[in-house]
Amino acid sequence: MFELSHIAKNFGSVAVLDDVSIRLSPGSRTAIVGPSGSGKTTLLRIIAGFERPDSGRIVMRGETLFDANKTVPAHQRKIGFVPQEGALFPHLRVEDNIGWGIKGSRQARRKQVAALMEKVSLDWQLARHWPHEISGGQQQRVALARALAQQPTLMLLDEPFSALDTGLRAATRRATAELLSEAGVTSILVTHDQNEALSFASQIAVIQQGRFTQVGHPQTLYSHPVDEQTALFLGDALLMAAEVADGQAHCLVGQIPVDDLGARGPRRIMLRPEQVIVSPAVGLSRIRVVDIDFAGYLSTLTLCFTDCNQTLSVTSITQPGLIAGTMVDICITGKARVFS
């Protein structure tokens, strides 16, 4: 068990972290998401021991790492840290960067290094290269392998996949998650990529203005965010004004069931893109496509409701038959999320 209790940190008169508390179960994967400047990286540095909080308590496996009377130095915490830029040792080759700190014979160390390089999709031919001779994405994977080599109890990942191309990012993320799970290593990932957070984590913590506003299972946060900003952190969302009563929302697209039977009056509601099905109209329609922003598999449709001259942007699976000027129907599946 890893636990943060009431962590606070100020830089001058600016409160960067304010009463931050969270518990992580052994072997779990937590993703921290939030806007720039919300305190994500500062929190990681405090956990690692690179920064000292102003108050609070940090406990890992029953051992206090920080409180008012005790501070365990960073090198004694058994915490791995992979920063965004990798921070490799420039005077060591790739093999020696990864093997730094591994005990045992040179043959045994080389075997461990080879296994780690394979796990993070690095070709063994790169082992004798210097850091400046490999790409930024390869450098980041070397940094990840080096951190894993120390067999930490807790792994901190500060956007470690951001330098990788899309396909390799997904493969490396899956391999990293599997490796951490197999080793029983608890991990915390900071990322700006909501897809990355949702796929990597068993728990997501949303931080805003130095405080956690919602912590829970990825599917729960995705479907039932506490507010609009949290909803947008975790993916595309269709947000609308509505009049709510008797479990129904009356809004621009019609009448939609809601997830809060007790909600009444003017509210804001949310639908996820997969709940909104747009198709060519069958018969008369009041909805016309006025613009299409094509992005491959998905397209953003700007729809005009001709009876009230209001527009709405909807993300939908690309349909070749839909072009500007097409009249369409909208079908809503599931329930809308109601915000208080």
C-alpha positions in Angstrom: 0.0 0.0 0.0 1.2 3.5 -0.9 -0.5 6.5 0.7 -0.3 10.3 0.4 -2.0 12.2 3.2 -2.8 15.9 3.1 0.3 16.9 1.0 0.7 20.6 0.6 3.4 22.6 -1.3 3.8 26.3 -1.9 6.3 28.1 -4.1 6.4 31.6 -2.5 2.8 32.8 -2.2 1.5 30.3 -4.9 -0.1 27.1 -3.6 0.9 24.4 -6.0 -0.5 21.5 -4.0 -3.3 21.8 -1.5 -4.4 18.9 0.8 -3.6 16.1 -1.7 -4.5 12.6 -0.5 -4.6 9.3 -2.3 -4.1 5.6 -1.7 -2.6 3.1 -4.2 -3.0 -0.6 -3.9 0.0 -2.9 -4.6 0.6 -3.5 -8.3 -2.0 -0.9 -9.3 -1.5 1.6 -12.1 -2.7 5.2 -11.5 -2.8 8.0 -14.1 -2.8 11.6 -13.0 -4.4 14.0 -15.5 -5.1 17.7 -15.4 -4.2 21.0 -17.1 -0.7 22.5 -17.3 0.3 24.1 -14.0 -2.1 22.0 -11.9 0.7 20.4 -9.9 1.2 17.0 -11.6 4.9 17.0 -12.0 5.5 18.7 -8.6 3.6 15.9 -7.0 5.7 13.3 -8.7 8.9 15.0 -7.6 7.6 15.1 -4.0 6.9 11.4 -4.1 10.3 10.6 -5.6 12.0 12.8 -2.9 13.3 15.4 -5.2 11.1 18.1 -3.6 10.1 18.5 0.0 6.4 19.2 0.8 5.5 21.8 3.3 3.2 19.4 5.1 1.6 16.0 4.9 2.7 12.4 5.1 4.0 9.8 2.6 3.9 6.1 3.5 4.9 3.1 1.4 4.5 -0.5 2.6 4.2 0.6 6.1 7.4 2.8 6.1 7.1 6.5 6.5 9.0 8.3 3.7 8.0 11.7 4.8 6.3 13.4 7.7 6.9 16.3 10.1 9.7 14.4 11.8 11.3 12.3 9.0 12.4 12.5 5.4 13.9 9.5 3.6 16.3 10.6 0.9 15.4 9.9 -2.7 18.0 7.2 -3.3 16.7 5.2 -0.4 13.0 5.2 -1.3 13.1 2.3 -3.9 11.1 4.5 -6.3 11.9 4.6 -10.0 11.5 7.9 -11.9 11.3 8.3 -15.7 11.2 12.0 -16.6 9.8 13.4 -19.8 13.2 14.1 -21.3 14.8 10.8 -20.3 17.9 12.3 -18.6 20.4 9.6 -19.7 24.0 9.6 -18.7 25.8 11.2 -21.7 29.1 9.5 -20.9 27.6 6.0 -20.8 26.6 3.8 -23.8 23.0 2.5 -24.0 23.9 -0.9 -22.5 25.7 0.8 -19.5 22.9 3.3 -19.0 20.4 0.5 -18.6 22.7 -1.7 -16.6 23.7 1.2 -14.2 23.2 -0.1 -10.7 22.6 -3.8 -11.7 24.6 -6.1 -9.5 26.3 -9.3 -10.6 28.7 -10.5 -13.2 29.1 -8.7 -16.5 27.5 -11.7 -18.3 24.5 -11.7 -16.0 24.1 -8.0 -16.3 24.2 -8.1 -20.1 21.5 -10.8 -20.1 19.3 -8.6 -17.9 19.9 -5.6 -20.1 19.1 -7.6 -23.3 15.8 -8.7 -21.8 14.9 -5.2 -20.7 15.7 -3.8 -24.2 13.5 -6.4 -25.8 10.6 -5.4 -23.4 10.8 -1.8 -24.4 11.2 -2.6 -28.1 14.9 -1.6 -28.5 17.1 -3.4 -30.9 20.2 -5.0 -29.2 22.3 -3.4 -32.0 21.8 -0.1 -30.2 23.5 -1.4 -27.0 26.9 0.1 -27.9 25.6 3.4 -29.1 26.0 6.7 -27.2 22.8 8.5 -26.1 23.4 11.3 -28.7 23.5 8.7 -31.5 19.9 7.5 -31.0 16.6 9.2 -31.5 14.6 11.0 -28.8 12.1 8.2 -28.7 14.8 5.6 -28.3 16.4 7.6 -25.5 13.1 7.6 -23.6 12.8 3.8 -23.9 16.4 3.5 -22.6 15.4 5.7 -19.6 12.4 3.4 -19.0 14.5 0.3 -19.2 17.1 1.8 -16.8 14.4 2.6 -14.2 12.9 -0.9 -14.5 16.3 -2.4 -14.0 16.4 -1.2 -10.4 13.3 -3.3 -9.5 11.5 -0.4 -7.8 8.5 -0.8 -5.5 6.9 2.3 -7.1 7.5 3.6 -10.6 6.8 7.2 -11.5 6.3 8.0 -15.2 6.3 11.6 -16.3 4.8 11.5 -19.9 7.4 8.8 -20.9 5.7 7.9 -24.2 5.2 11.4 -25.5 8.3 11.3 -27.8 7.2 8.1 -29.6 5.2 7.8 -32.8 1.6 6.7 -32.4 2.0 3.0 -33.2 5.1 2.5 -31.1 3.6 4.5 -28.3 0.7 2.1 -28.0 2.9 -0.9 -28.2 5.5 0.4 -25.6 2.7 1.5 -23.3 1.1 -2.0 -23.4 4.5 -3.7 -22.9 5.3 -1.3 -20.0 2.0 -2.0 -18.3 2.4 -5.7 -18.7 6.0 -5.6 -17.3 5.0 -3.5 -14.3 2.1 -5.9 -13.6 4.2 -9.0 -13.9 6.8 -7.5 -11.5 4.1 -6.3 -9.1 5.3 -2.7 -9.3 2.9 0.0 -8.4 3.0 2.9 -10.9 1.9 6.5 -11.3 1.7 7.9 -14.8 1.4 11.6 -15.6 0.1 12.3 -19.1 -1.8 14.8 -21.2 -3.1 12.0 -23.5 -6.5 10.9 -22.3 -6.4 7.7 -24.4 -3.1 6.8 -22.7 -4.6 7.4 -19.3 -7.7 5.4 -19.9 -5.9 2.4 -21.4 -2.9 2.3 -19.0 -4.5 3.0 -15.6 -6.6 0.9 -13.2 -7.3 4.2 -11.4 -7.4 7.8 -12.7 -6.9 10.9 -10.5 -7.9 14.3 -11.9 -6.1 17.2 -10.5 -7.2 20.8 -10.8 -5.6 23.8 -9.1 -3.5 21.6 -6.8 -6.3 19.3 -5.6 -7.7 16.0 -6.7 -11.3 16.6 -7.9 -12.1 13.0 -8.7 -10.4 9.7 -8.3 -11.7 6.4 -9.5 -11.9 3.6 -12.1 -11.3 4.9 -15.7 -14.8 3.7 -16.9 -16.5 5.4 -14.0 -14.7 8.8 -14.5 -15.3 8.6 -18.3 -19.0 7.9 -17.9 -19.7 9.9 -14.7 -17.3 12.9 -14.5 -18.0 15.3 -11.7 -17.9 18.4 -13.9 -17.4 19.6 -17.5 -13.7 20.2 -17.2 -13.1 16.6 -15.9 -15.2 15.3 -18.7 -13.1 17.1 -21.3 -9.8 15.8 -19.7 -10.9 12.3 -20.4 -12.1 12.5 -24.0 -14.4 14.2 -26.5 -17.7 15.3 -25.0 -20.9 16.8 -26.4 -22.0 19.4 -23.8 -25.4 21.1 -24.0 -27.9 23.1 -22.0 -31.1 21.3 -21.1 -34.2 21.5 -19.0 -34.4 18.4 -16.8 -37.4 16.8 -15.2 -38.7 13.3 -14.4 -35.5 11.6 -15.6 -35.5 13.3 -19.0 -33.5 16.1 -20.5 -35.2 18.4 -23.1 -32.4 19.8 -25.2 -31.5 20.8 -28.8 -31.3 17.2 -30.0 -34.6 16.2 -28.5 -35.6 14.3 -25.3 -32.9 12.2 -23.7 -33.0 10.0 -20.6 -30.5 11.2 -17.8 -28.5 9.4 -15.2 -30.0 11.4 -12.3 -33.7 10.8 -11.7 -33.8 13.5 -9.0 -32.4 16.3 -11.2 -34.7 19.2 -12.1 -34.6 22.5 -13.7 -32.0 24.1 -16.1 -28.8 21.9 -16.2 -25.8 21.2 -18.4 -25.7 17.6 -19.8 -23.0 15.5 -21.4 -23.0 12.8 -24.1 -19.9 10.9 -25.2 -19.4 10.7 -29.1 -20.2 7.0 -29.2 -23.7 7.8 -27.8 -24.5 10.0 -30.8 -25.3 8.2 -34.0 -25.6 10.5 -37.1 -27.1 9.0 -40.3 -28.7 10.3 -43.6 -32.2 11.4 -42.9 -35.1 9.1 -43.6 -38.0 11.4 -44.5 -38.2 15.0 -43.4 -35.4 16.3 -41.1 -34.6 19.6 -39.3 -30.8 18.9 -39.1 -28.4 19.7 -41.9 -24.6 19.1 -42.2 -23.0 22.5 -42.8 -19.3 21.5 -42.4 -17.1 18.4 -42.1 -13.7 18.3 -40.5 -12.2 15.1 -41.8 -9.6 13.3 -39.5 -9.5 9.8 -40.9 -11.5 7.3 -38.9 -13.4 10.2 -37.1 -14.8 13.4 -38.5 -16.3 16.4 -36.7 -19.6 17.4 -38.1 -21.0 20.9 -37.7 -24.8 20.4 -37.7 -27.4 23.2 -38.2 -30.8 22.8 -36.6 -32.9 24.6 -39.2 -35.9 25.2 -37.0 -34.0 27.3 -34.5 -30.8 28.2 -36.6 -28.5 26.8 -33.8 -25.4 24.8 -34.6 -23.8 21.8 -32.8 -20.4 20.1 -33.4 -20.5 16.3 -33.2 -17.6 13.8 -33.5 -18.7 10.8 -35.5 -17.3 7.8 -37.3 -16.5 9.0 -40.9 -19.3 8.1 -43.4 -18.4 8.7 -47.0 -22.0 9.4 -47.9 -22.2 12.4 -45.6 -21.2 15.7 -47.2 -22.0 19.3 -46.5 -25.6 19.9 -47.3 -26.8 16.4 -46.3 -29.9 16.3 -44.1 -29.4 13.9 -41.2 -31.1 12.2 -38.3 -29.6 11.9 -34.8 -30.1 8.9 -32.6 -29.0 9.0 -28.9 -28.0 5.8 -27.0 -27.8 5.4 -23.3 -28.3 8.2 -20.8 -26.9 11.7 -20.6 -24.7 12.7 -17.7 -26.3 15.6 -15.7 -24.0 18.1 -14.0 -25.1 19.9 -10.9 
